[in-house]
Amino acid sequence: MNGVLSSVDQRTKLVGENRLELLMFQLGSRHIFAMNVFKIKEVIGVPTLNSMPGSHKNLKGVMNYRGSAIPIIDLRQAIKIRGSGEAPESNNVIITEYNRTVQGFLIGQVLSIVNTSWDNIQPPPNSIGKQNYLTAITQIDIQGSKELVEIIDVEKVLAEIIDYDTKISDEVLDEEISGYFAGKQILVVDDSGTARKQIRDTLAQLGISIIERKNGADALKLLQSWADEGKRPSDEILMMFTDAEMPEMDGYRLTAEVRNDPRMSDLFIALNTSLSGSFNDAMVEKVGCNRFISKFQPDMLVDVAQERLREYLAANKNS
């Protein structure tokens, strides 16, 4: 199964072209699920797991992976699929890296990897409710027929196991400027409701108002609507935090579109993503982001917001 991801390093070029590759798999039902290949380090058979007494119910155990102990999460149980699963011999483990941590997900049969565009990825319908574990859906041609593929909100799965603390360290806060955040707005763009809440809960402690959008296309429409009304987006919002991976338009394309529009090209943009890897520094420079933050780091979010506020205050001190 390692061969499935043997060329993953060559796939980094897809990032920034509004394209992605999805690893498709099943979880013991006819439904097809997917994860972005770039977040996957390896696919292996189910190893020997050591149980951890008192651990979260969705953890199957811990395995030794390249010299480190990593948790293995039962993905089927975590997203609350009912019924009996597949036979053990058809199970696999996806080793992933999210939010600067490595973990494995117990899955069923691996189907294939598909190359597609974010244009073809759509948000899940609102009618499925807020308790779902999807960030997006798409349709993929499999053996001549269109099949619905459900892309899992891994950040929500992890947030139900890991207690993410949104408390801001005292040493990070700049008391000299903190009072100037009142009345300021920040645009947060992320397809994961969990990720948006983490940012909102963090920045709300500074008195910042948050505007939320679920993907790059919706965020760009908002910015363009302000510009069409004769408003400068950089006057409407202090800055924008954007995820990298999102349906319809990813964060890299969103940033490039903003930079190419003279009406909004001066907007301060921070890329806030669970993707790891040195390619991010290159992509930030290529598309013109001001900062890159690897999720989830409350102190870093505040540090970036304060950096932007200092810049804003310096530019407007005589006005």
N, C-alpha and C positions, 0 to 999 in steps of 0.2 A: 504493500500500500504506500510505502514511502515514495515510490515512483510517481504517484499522482501529483505530488508537489515538488518534483525534482527540479523544475525550472522556475520556482517561485521568485527567485531573485531577478529573473528577466522580466517579470510581470510588473515591476515597479513603474515602468514607463507608462502603464495604463493610467496611473494616478496623475491627474492634471489634464487628461484628455476627456474627462467626463465619462470614463469607461471603468468597468470593474470586471472581475472574474468571481463567479460564485461556485463554491463547492456544494453540490446538492446531495442530500441524504434523506433517509427515512428514519422514523422513530417507532417502528412497529405497527404503523397504520399505512393506509394508502396515501396519506398526505406527503407532500414533498417539501422539505425545509432546506434552508440554505444559510451559509455564512460567507462573508467576503474572504476570498483566498488569502489576501494579504495579511489578515490577522491570524492565519493558521501557520503554525510552525511545522507540524507533522501530523500524519494520520497513522495510527498503529492499532494492532490488535489489543484486546483487553488484557492488561498485564495483571500480575498478582497485586492485589490491593490490601493495604493494612487498614483495618477499621480503627476509627478514632472515637472512643466512648464519649458521649455527650456532645458530639458534633451536630451540625445542622442536619435535618432530615433529608435534605437533597444531596448531601455528600455521601458518596458510596465508599469513600476511603481515601488513602493517600498512597501515591506511588513514587518510586525513585526515578527521576527523569534527569539524566545527564548530571548526576551527582547532587541533585537537589530534590527535596521532598515537595511534591505539588499535590493539591487537592483534585480529586476527580468528582465531577458533578453529574448526577443522573439528569440529563437534559429532558428526557421524557417526563420524569416526575416533576421537574422544576417548572415546566410550562403546563403542567396539569392535564396531560393526555390520559384519558381513561382507557381501561381494557388491558388485556395481556400484551406483553411485548413480544419481540422476535426471539427466535432460538438463540442461545448464547453464542453459537458459532458464527452468527451473522453480525455480531456486535463489534463495534470499533470505538476507539477513543480519538477525538480531535484535540490535539495539543494547541492551545491558543495563547496569545499575548494580548491582554486588554488592560488598559489603565496601569501600565508599568508592572503588571503581575502576570505570571504564567500559571495556567490551570488547564485541566483536561475536562472534556465533556463526553460522557458515555452516550453513544448514539447507536443506531442500527446499521442498515446497509448503506454504503457509500455508492452513489449512482455515477456521477461524472462531474467535470468542471466545465462551465460554460462562460464564454466571453460575451458580455452584453454592454449596453449603454445605460447610464443613469436616466436617460430620457425614457427608457422602457420600464423603469422602476417607479411604482406608484405607492403613495401612502395607503395603509389599510383603510377600508371604509369606516366611517364613524359609527355605523350601525352595529359593529361588532363589540362596542363598549370599551371602557377605559381599562378593563382588567386583562386585556389581551397581552400577549408577549411578542407582538410583531412590530417592527419598524416600517416594513414595506412588503409589498407583494409584486409579483411579475408573472408573465406567462412565457414559458419556454417550450420550444418545439422539441418533443421527445419522441423519437421513432415515428415521425409523421403526424403526431397529434399535439395540440396545444395543452399543456398542463400548467395548472396554477402552482406557483412556487411561493412559499411563505418565508420571509427573511426575519430571523429571530432577533429580538431586542436583548442582546446578551448583557447589556449594561443593567437592564431591569432584573435579569436573572441573578446577576452578581450582587446587586444592591439588596436583594432579599436575603442574602447569605452574609455579606460583609457589611458591617456597620460603618458607613461613610460619615465621618464627623465633619460638619460644616463650620465648626468653631474657628475663628480667626485668632492667630497668635498675637499677643499684645505687642511683641517687638516688631511686628510687621506694620501695624497701624501708624500712620503719620498724623499725629494730632493737629499739626499746623494747617493741614488742608482738609481734614475729614469733614469739617462743617460745610465745605463747598460742594459736597455731593448732593445735598438736599435740592430737589427739583430737577436733577439731572436724570436723563434716560439712557439706557443701554439696550441695544438690540441683541437678543440671543437667538441664534439659529441652530437648531438641532432636531433631528427626527426622533430622538429618544426623549419621551416625557420625563423619564428618570433623570437624564442628564440635564435637561432644562430646569428641573426642580432643584437639583444640586447647586447649579449656578445661581438660581433665583434666591434660594435660602441663604447662600453665602453673601451675595451682594446686597440683599435687603438689609443686612446688618449695618450697612453704610448709609442707608437712607436713599438708595438708588431705586428708581422705578424701572421695571423690566418690561420690554416689549418682546413677545415671543413669536417666532415663525418656525414651522416644521421642516422647511427645506429651502434650498437656495433660490428656487424659482419664486416662491412666495415672498422671500426677503427682498429679492431684486424688484419685484412689482411694487412693494412698499416704498423702497428708495426712489424708484422712478416716478411714483405718484407724487411724492414730495417735490421732486425736481420739476415735474410737469406743472406743478402749481407755483413755480418760481421760488421754492424754498431750497435752501442748501441742506442736504441730509446731515452734514457735519454740524449744523446749527440745531437740528431736531434731536439728534442723539449724540452723546459723548463719544461713543465708539460702538463697534460690533464684535461680538464673540461668535465665531462660526465653527461648526463641526466640519470635518473633511468629507465624510461619507453621508450622503443624503439622497432621497429619491428626487428624480427629475433633474436636479442640478446640484453637483457637489460643491463643497466649499472653495475648492481651487478655482472652478469655473466662475462661481459667484464673485470671488475676489478679482479675477481677471476682468469680468464685466464691469465691476465698479471702477477699477483703475482705468479702463478704456473710455469711461464717460466723464468728460471734463466737468460736468455739473456735480459730480460726487467723488472725483478721483482723490480728494484729500482726506477721505474718511479713514479714521484709525481702525485697523482690522487686526484682530488676534485670532489665530487658528487654534482651536481648543479641541483636541482629538484624542481618542483612545488608541489610534494607530501609533506604533512605535517603529523606530528605525531612523537611520541617519538621512534617509531620503527626504524627511520632512524639512530639514534645514535647507536643502536644495530647492524644494518646492516652494517654501516660504519666500526665498529670494526670487525664484522664477516668476511667481504670480504677483509678488509685491505685498505680502502680509507684513505688518509691523512687528508682530511677535508670534511665537509658537509656544503653546502650553500643552503638555501631556496630561490628560485627565487622570484622576481628579485631584487637584491640588488647590484647596481654598486659599492658602496664603499666596500662591502664585497668581490666582485670579485677582486678588486684592492688589498685589504688587503691580500688576499690569494696569488695572483701573487707576491706581494712584499715579503711575507714570503718565498715563494719558491726561489725567486731571492737571498735573503739574504743567504739562505742555500747553493745555488749554488756558490755564490761568496766566501763564507767561505771555501767551499770544494776545490775551485780552486785558492785560493789566492797565493799559492806558485808555481803554474804551469805556 
